[in-house]
Amino acid sequence: MLSRTALSRQAASLRRSSLFAQRFASTKSLRDTLQEVIPVKQEQLRKLKSEHGQTVVGDVKVDNIIGGMRGLKAMLWEASVLDPIEGIRFHGLSIPDCQKVLPAAPGGKEIIPESMLWLLLTGQVPTPEQTQALSRELAEKGDLPKFVEQLIDSFPRTLHPMTQLGMAVAALNHDSSFQAAYERGMKKPEYWTHTLEDCINLIARLPALAARIYRNVYNPGTELATIDKNLDLVGNYSNMLGYGDNHSLTEYLRLYIALHGDHEGGNASAHTAHLVNSTLSDPYLSYSAALFALAGPLHGLANQEVLRWQLAMQKELGDNITHEDIKAYLWKTLKSGQVVPGYGHGVLRNPDPRFIALQEFCDSRPELKGSPIIDLVNKTFQVAPDVLKEHGKTKNPYPNVDATSGMFSFVEFKYYTVIFGVSRALGALTQLVWARALGLPLERPKSMSMDALEKFIKNQ
């Protein structure tokens, strides 16, 4: 006969076996289990935000921790500062200032990326001679390695152009000066020189990368123009796109790419490049990561969505679109639960100076008068702010630079973010040089769980 102790042990064993069997006999799937768990966590987050959003944890508020770190001053970035009212300044120069003092291409009037690159990197305004010498250097370094051409040509036409660009940039790391020098055992004071070499080489090759992707997706089989060593970066880019004989479009691209070059360091693509490079990944890997951040709809892909929305409005409303037509379409968009793409900005609280500069460019070109898409952009600007103010859910009812998408009747909307990617390299890459020159450390913020936040708040 079993003792009382043995019986007790047997009973406990049976209970454990029963619980074990119940646990593993459950038919709930992973998705079913998450459908139970997620609402609980959502409610936990809601309470944290509503009841403790302003509670300070360490040096920041709970709202900073759970709100995407928006507005949190925690990053060094030398090239530009973004003011909510004034807009962007590059080493203290506003966009109108830059338009007055930065050199243009020979025969042109608009800022060119080379002059903006020089300003972002040095804090100084280059002379025309310095700008032209930089143009020459970039042209001489602009050809793609054969294996990268073959890689791009192997992509299916249906693969998004931004995916193609990011993959091609990452592949260029094969020739990274920084990576090769690091493997040889270079000293820290040398980091910035090899970073600079990679950054200049990458900026030089971006037009050829981007143009090859454009050709393969939209004009397969056509011949790509070769790089002209006597042309500036965008002059060659426009040639390779097939628009080299369109002086106005080339000038527009020069201004567009120069103005998009930097927008302080906290935006997703610039910050991604900075973060990845802080691990001492080379500039090619760092900027490929930035491009994949730029490809998100809440960041650079917004310019694609603006043009898609504008074309849909144009198709629905037809010719001779009135302000009242646009107002009705805006309300239709808002009432469907969608946002109006190209309006509002995470930081700005006034019309984006980049939008104004690009709009003024189009207004100054007689050959663009009567363009339906430019007319639509202008009329939307005249109507949208009042509609968004009345709607009341947009902190900034004014246009950001994305609202100019399509202003040159360049309507391959999936390609717009690629042009943005060619541009954003100017600021993101120049700051990698400075991060290594200044010896900035690995980025490593401290994270907290919701349970840990609640425990901290309870123990205060």
C-alpha positions in Angstrom: 0.0 0.0 0.0 1.3 3.5 -0.9 2.2 5.8 1.9 0.4 9.2 2.2 3.6 10.9 1.0 3.8 8.7 -2.0 0.2 9.2 -2.8 0.6 13.0 -2.6 3.6 12.8 -4.9 1.7 10.7 -7.4 -1.3 13.2 -7.3 1.1 16.1 -7.9 2.7 14.3 -10.8 -0.7 13.5 -12.3 -1.7 17.2 -12.0 1.5 18.3 -13.7 1.0 15.7 -16.5 -2.6 17.0 -16.9 -1.5 20.6 -17.2 1.3 19.6 -19.6 -1.1 17.7 -21.7 -3.6 20.6 -21.7 -0.9 23.1 -22.7 0.4 21.1 -25.6 -3.0 19.8 -26.7 -4.2 23.4 -27.4 -5.3 23.9 -31.0 -4.7 27.7 -31.0 -2.4 28.9 -33.7 0.3 31.5 -33.3 -2.1 34.0 -35.1 -5.0 33.1 -32.8 -2.8 33.5 -29.7 -1.6 36.9 -30.9 -5.1 38.0 -31.5 -5.7 37.5 -27.7 -2.5 39.1 -26.6 -2.4 42.2 -28.8 -5.5 43.9 -27.5 -4.1 43.6 -23.9 -0.8 45.2 -24.9 -2.7 47.9 -26.9 -4.7 48.8 -23.8 -1.5 48.9 -21.7 0.1 51.3 -24.2 -3.0 53.5 -24.3 -3.0 53.8 -20.5 0.7 54.6 -20.4 0.2 57.4 -23.0 -3.0 58.9 -21.5 -2.0 58.6 -17.8 1.8 58.9 -17.8 2.8 60.5 -21.1 4.4 63.5 -19.3 6.2 61.4 -16.6 9.9 61.8 -16.9 11.9 58.6 -17.0 15.6 59.4 -16.7 16.0 62.4 -18.9 13.0 62.0 -21.2 9.2 61.7 -21.0 7.3 58.6 -21.5 5.8 60.3 -24.7 9.4 60.5 -26.1 10.0 56.8 -25.5 6.8 55.5 -27.0 6.4 58.3 -29.6 9.2 57.4 -32.0 11.6 59.8 -30.1 10.0 62.6 -32.1 11.6 66.0 -31.4 14.1 64.5 -28.9 17.4 66.3 -29.2 19.8 63.5 -29.1 22.0 63.6 -32.2 24.9 65.6 -33.6 24.4 66.8 -37.2 26.6 69.6 -38.6 25.4 70.2 -42.1 21.8 71.5 -41.6 19.3 72.6 -39.0 15.5 72.4 -39.6 13.4 75.2 -38.0 9.6 74.6 -37.8 8.9 78.2 -39.0 11.9 79.1 -41.2 12.5 75.7 -42.7 15.9 74.3 -43.6 19.2 76.1 -43.3 22.5 74.7 -44.6 25.3 75.9 -42.4 23.2 78.9 -41.6 22.2 79.6 -45.2 18.5 79.6 -46.2 17.3 78.2 -49.5 17.0 81.7 -51.0 20.5 82.4 -49.7 21.8 79.3 -51.4 20.2 80.2 -54.6 22.0 83.6 -54.5 25.5 82.3 -53.7 26.0 78.7 -54.7 27.5 78.2 -58.2 25.4 76.9 -61.1 26.5 74.7 -64.0 28.0 76.5 -67.0 25.1 77.8 -69.1 22.7 77.3 -66.2 21.2 79.4 -63.4 20.2 76.9 -60.7 22.2 75.5 -57.8 23.9 72.2 -58.8 24.5 69.3 -56.4 28.3 69.7 -56.5 28.1 73.2 -55.0 25.6 72.0 -52.3 27.9 69.0 -51.6 30.8 71.3 -51.1 28.8 73.5 -48.7 27.4 70.6 -46.7 30.9 69.0 -46.4 33.0 72.1 -45.6 30.6 74.8 -44.4 32.0 77.0 -47.1 30.6 78.4 -50.4 32.7 77.0 -53.3 34.0 79.1 -56.1 32.8 78.3 -59.7 36.3 76.8 -60.3 36.1 74.6 -57.3 32.6 73.5 -58.3 33.7 72.6 -61.8 36.7 70.7 -60.6 34.5 68.6 -58.3 32.1 68.0 -61.3 35.1 66.8 -63.3 36.2 64.4 -60.4 32.7 63.0 -60.1 32.4 62.5 -63.9 35.7 60.7 -64.0 34.6 58.3 -61.2 31.0 57.8 -62.4 31.2 54.6 -64.4 29.9 51.4 -62.9 31.8 48.2 -62.4 30.8 45.6 -64.9 29.4 43.2 -62.2 27.1 45.9 -60.9 25.7 46.6 -64.4 25.1 42.9 -64.7 23.4 42.8 -61.3 21.0 45.6 -62.2 20.3 44.1 -65.6 19.4 40.8 -63.9 16.6 42.4 -61.8 13.0 41.8 -63.0 11.4 45.0 -64.4 8.6 44.5 -61.8 11.0 44.9 -58.9 10.5 48.3 -57.4 13.1 50.8 -58.5 14.0 51.7 -54.9 14.7 48.1 -54.1 16.9 47.9 -57.1 18.8 51.0 -56.1 19.4 49.8 -52.5 20.7 46.4 -53.7 23.0 48.0 -56.3 24.5 50.4 -53.7 25.1 47.6 -51.3 26.9 45.6 -54.0 29.3 48.5 -54.5 30.7 47.7 -51.1 32.8 45.1 -53.0 35.2 48.0 -53.8 35.0 49.9 -50.5 38.2 51.7 -49.6 37.1 51.9 -46.0 36.5 48.2 -45.7 39.8 47.3 -47.3 41.7 49.7 -45.1 40.0 48.5 -42.0 40.9 44.9 -42.8 44.5 46.0 -43.2 44.4 47.6 -39.8 44.1 51.3 -40.3 44.3 53.7 -37.4 41.3 55.7 -36.2 42.6 59.1 -37.5 42.5 57.6 -41.0 38.9 56.6 -40.8 37.5 59.8 -42.3 39.8 59.8 -45.3 38.7 56.4 -46.5 35.1 57.3 -45.7 35.4 60.4 -47.8 36.8 58.3 -50.7 33.9 55.9 -50.6 31.4 58.7 -50.3 32.7 60.6 -53.3 32.8 57.4 -55.4 29.3 56.5 -54.4 27.9 60.0 -55.2 29.7 59.9 -58.5 28.1 56.5 -59.4 24.5 57.1 -58.3 23.4 58.8 -61.5 24.6 55.8 -63.6 22.9 53.4 -61.2 19.7 55.3 -61.2 19.6 55.9 -64.9 20.3 52.2 -65.6 17.4 51.3 -63.4 15.1 53.8 -65.2 16.2 52.5 -68.6 15.6 48.8 -67.6 12.1 49.5 -66.1 10.7 52.1 -68.4 12.7 52.0 -71.7 14.2 48.5 -72.0 16.6 48.0 -74.9 17.4 51.6 -75.4 21.1 52.7 -75.4 22.4 54.5 -72.3 24.5 57.7 -72.9 28.1 57.5 -71.8 29.4 59.9 -69.2 30.7 63.1 -70.5 33.7 64.2 -68.5 32.9 67.9 -69.2 29.4 67.8 -67.8 28.2 68.2 -64.2 26.6 65.4 -62.2 23.0 66.2 -63.2 23.9 67.1 -66.7 25.2 63.5 -67.1 22.2 62.1 -65.2 19.7 63.9 -67.5 21.6 62.6 -70.5 21.5 59.0 -69.3 17.8 59.4 -68.5 17.3 60.4 -72.1 16.4 64.1 -71.4 19.7 65.7 -72.1 18.2 67.9 -74.8 15.6 69.3 -72.4 17.5 72.2 -70.7 14.6 73.2 -68.5 14.1 69.6 -67.1 17.9 69.4 -66.5 17.9 72.7 -64.6 14.8 71.5 -62.6 16.6 68.3 -61.7 19.7 70.3 -60.6 17.6 72.4 -58.3 15.5 69.5 -57.1 18.5 67.3 -56.2 20.4 70.1 -54.6 17.5 71.1 -52.4 16.7 67.6 -51.4 20.3 67.0 -50.4 19.9 67.4 -46.6 17.1 68.0 -44.2 18.8 67.6 -40.8 19.8 64.3 -39.3 16.7 63.1 -37.5 14.7 62.0 -40.6 14.6 58.3 -41.1 17.0 57.9 -44.0 19.7 60.3 -42.7 19.5 58.8 -39.3 19.6 55.3 -40.6 22.9 56.0 -42.5 24.3 57.6 -39.4 23.3 54.7 -37.2 24.6 51.9 -39.5 27.8 53.8 -40.1 28.4 54.1 -36.3 29.0 50.4 -36.3 31.8 51.1 -38.8 29.9 49.6 -41.7 31.3 51.3 -44.8 29.4 54.1 -46.6 27.9 51.7 -49.3 26.3 49.5 -46.7 25.3 52.5 -44.6 23.6 54.3 -47.5 21.9 51.2 -48.8 20.2 50.9 -45.4 19.3 54.6 -45.7 17.7 54.0 -49.1 15.5 51.2 -47.7 14.3 53.7 -45.0 13.7 56.3 -47.7 11.5 53.7 -49.5 8.9 53.7 -46.7 5.6 55.5 -47.4 6.0 57.6 -44.3 9.3 59.0 -45.6 10.6 59.3 -49.2 8.0 57.1 -50.9 5.5 59.8 -50.1 6.5 61.6 -53.3 5.5 58.6 -55.2 2.1 58.6 -53.4 1.6 62.3 -54.1 1.9 61.8 -57.9 -0.3 58.7 -57.8 -2.9 60.7 -55.9 -2.6 63.6 -58.3 -3.0 61.4 -61.4 -6.0 59.7 -59.9 -7.6 63.1 -59.2 -6.8 64.2 -62.7 -8.3 61.0 -64.2 -11.5 61.4 -62.1 -12.1 65.1 -62.6 -11.0 65.4 -66.2 -10.1 68.6 -68.0 -10.8 72.2 -66.8 -10.6 71.3 -63.1 -11.9 74.1 -60.9 -11.0 75.0 -57.3 -14.4 73.6 -56.2 -13.7 70.3 -57.9 -10.4 70.0 -56.0 -12.1 71.0 -52.8 -14.6 68.2 -53.2 -11.9 65.7 -54.1 -9.9 66.7 -51.0 -12.9 66.1 -48.7 -13.6 62.8 -50.4 -10.0 61.7 -49.7 -10.2 62.8 -46.1 -13.6 61.3 -45.4 -12.4 58.0 -46.7 -9.9 57.9 -43.9 -6.9 58.7 -46.1 -4.4 61.6 -45.7 -3.8 64.2 -48.4 -0.3 63.2 -49.6 2.2 66.1 -49.9 0.6 68.1 -47.1 1.8 68.3 -43.5 5.3 67.6 -42.2 6.7 66.1 -39.0 8.6 69.3 -38.1 7.6 72.2 -40.4 4.7 74.4 -39.5 4.8 76.6 -42.6 4.9 75.9 -46.4 8.1 74.0 -47.1 10.6 76.5 -48.6 11.7 73.7 -51.0 8.2 73.5 -52.4 8.1 77.3 -52.8 11.5 77.3 -54.7 10.5 74.5 -57.0 7.1 76.1 -57.7 8.8 79.4 -58.5 11.1 77.6 -60.9 8.1 76.2 -62.8 6.3 79.6 -62.7 9.3 81.2 -64.3 9.4 78.9 -67.3 7.0 80.0 -70.2 7.2 76.6 -71.8 5.6 75.1 -68.7 2.5 77.3 -68.8 -0.5 75.3 -69.5 0.9 72.0 -68.2 -2.2 70.2 -66.7 -0.2 68.6 -63.8 1.6 71.9 -62.9 -1.8 73.7 -63.0 -3.2 71.0 -60.7 -0.4 71.3 -58.2 -0.8 75.1 -58.0 -4.6 74.9 -57.7 -4.3 72.3 -55.0 -1.9 74.5 -53.1 -4.5 77.3 -53.3 -7.3 75.1 -51.9 -5.8 72.4 -49.6 -4.6 74.5 -46.6 -8.1 75.8 -45.9 -9.7 72.4 -46.3 -7.1 70.8 -43.9 -7.6 73.7 -41.4 -11.3 73.0 -41.5 -10.8 69.3 -41.1 -8.7 70.1 -38.0 -6.6 67.0 -37.7 -3.4 68.2 -39.4 -0.8 70.1 -37.4 0.6 71.6 -40.6 -1.9 72.2 -43.3 0.7 73.4 -45.8 2.5 71.6 -48.6 5.9 69.9 -48.1 8.3 69.4 -50.9 6.6 66.1 -52.0 3.6 68.2 -53.2 5.7 69.2 -56.2 5.9 65.6 -57.5 4.9 65.6 -61.2 5.5 69.3 -61.7 7.6 68.5 -64.8 5.1 66.0 -66.2 7.7 63.3 -65.3 4.9 60.8 -64.5 6.7 57.5 -63.8 5.7 57.8 -60.1 7.5 54.7 -58.9 10.8 56.4 -59.9 10.4 59.6 -58.0 11.9 58.3 -54.8 15.0 57.1 -56.7 15.7 60.7 -57.7 15.2 61.6 -54.0 17.7 58.8 -53.2 20.3 60.3 -55.6 19.8 63.6 -53.8 19.7 62.6 -50.1 23.2 61.0 -50.5 24.7 64.6 -50.4 23.8 65.2 -46.8 23.8 61.7 -45.4 27.2 60.8 -46.8 28.9 64.0 -46.0 27.9 63.5 -42.3 29.5 60.1 -42.3 32.8 61.8 -43.1 32.3 64.1 -40.1 31.1 61.3 -37.8 34.4 59.5 -38.4 36.5 62.6 -38.3 35.0 63.6 -34.9 35.2 60.0 -33.6 31.5 59.8 -32.8 30.6 56.6 -31.0 28.4 53.6 -31.7 24.7 54.6 -31.3 23.2 52.6 -28.5 20.1 54.0 -27.0 18.5 52.3 -24.0 15.1 50.6 -24.5 12.4 49.8 -22.0 9.4 47.5 -22.0 5.9 48.7 -21.0 6.2 46.5 -17.8 9.5 48.2 -17.0 8.1 51.6 -17.6 5.1 50.9 -15.3 7.5 49.5 -12.6 9.6 52.7 -12.8 6.5 54.9 -12.6 5.2 53.0 -9.6 8.5 53.2 -7.7 8.9 57.0 -8.2 
